Amino acid sequence: IIQFYDRMRQVGASARTMLLSAAAGRFGVPISECRTDKHRVIHTKTDRVLDYSALVAWAPMEAVPEVDTLTFKKPEDYRYIGKPMPITDLKDLCSGQGTFGVDAQMPGMVYAVIERSPVLGGTLMSHDDSATLKVPGVLQTAVLPPFSPPHNFQALGGIAVIASNTWAAIKGRRALKAEWNAGANGRYDSEAYKEQLLETVRQPGKVVRDEGNFDQAFAEAPKKHAAEYYTPHLAHAPMEPPMAVAHFDNGKVIAHAPTQNPQAVQQAVAGALQIPIENVECHVTLLGGGFGRKSKPDYVVEAALLSRELGKPVKVVWTREDDIQFDYFHSVAAMRLEAGLDETGQPMALLHRSAFPTIGSTFAPGATYCAGFEIGMGLTNAPYAIPNQRAENGPAINHVRIGWLRAVCNNFHAFSLCSFMDELAHLSAKDPKRYLLDALGAPRIVGAPEDPYAMDTGRLAHVIELAAEKAGWAQRPSGNGKGLGIAAHYSFRSYIAAVVSIEVDADGNIAIPRVDLA
């Protein structure tokens, strides 16, 4: 909608004009005497009608109208936009008849569960499937080759246990013995890596935003404050783990999968099997939750590869354990913020450093600095009217597959920046809501003025005021283990403020009785 709404309105108005013009020519009347209505053109004076189907051969011969000559529908004439629409499969969803990935069937299919390298990039040294093949229901095993960097949306490789049902395949995998060469990521330790990232943000990084003179303003500031933050890996954990059924036959693949991106399915499967992209047909089931994970179709590639090898449809099922261990994780991140405050406690200089394995490592081996779209998610677009600001990005190597998860880099950048601003407010003995509003300053546009979706700090201030009002900020409790916290952020063209009510009892137990969001 954000990128193509206006453009698609122009496309639709252009097509409608060309259909009208073609119909006017067939009727032998001025175009002004014609109108459209539900897939047809009507000559107003005579009620003669031509369906669009009768005009499609003629309309492309008409001149494409200039954009400034187009006539658009008036809002009161909209048929769909802004109107409530029924969910066509609501009855199926409410009665348990919806088709999710696990429900997809193909005649003659077998089931597969895959034993993968426990670390990214590990290779199979040897395996013993003798015990596996004795498990009732197990039919055979098959080795999938490892991926070639960059991993992109390739299958990870491993040993597939093929069975007549999922449970037999799972039990067969438990009986499998495999030895792996862990490779470069075998020694990855998340605690040690956390310290490495924190050390990175303690050093100067690649400057990605530089306004005013941070060094001078910080040096001259009467009061200073610094803080460090860290966020761990996050797994998507969709309600239904990844799974897909695919059939390779005569150089073509038909797949049924819960996917957010069927085009990526076509591209990834075609690339893995070295077949034309038009030979891959993807049927999208109900998603079962995705959050970004199911836009990456490695699990569909696995089913297609196994189907080609076995000569029959194969359903690949990921267990919840597989889903957690082999996810495209939301990245770990370390942040360090420093501020210089004036005599009143307001920030006059702000430094925001961030280091995290980039999503770019999914597509380009050796990528260590974040991509341009990542730094624009809460790092380079801080909304505060602070005259001296610098943002820096430090290098970070990925040791697991990195993928986007909903708000992507806004997640950790908002956490660090909002937490830091709250610390500054308390350090200055000021009301945190008032502190945020003062730091925002007068309403202004952050970003390109010609961008209709550029950040409007006035809107951010408004949601702060609204959330605080609804939460009863003015009467907020003080002491006795009760309090309110406030934060605000701009993410993906949305302006969000949250006020969280918190209670802590004598034993340190935390309760959150209410959250107000605007």
Summary of the structure (lengths in Angstrom):
residues: 518
radius of gyration: 28.8
end to end distance: 21.7
largest distance: 86.7
contacts: 1621
relative contact order: 0.10
helix: 33%
strand: 28%
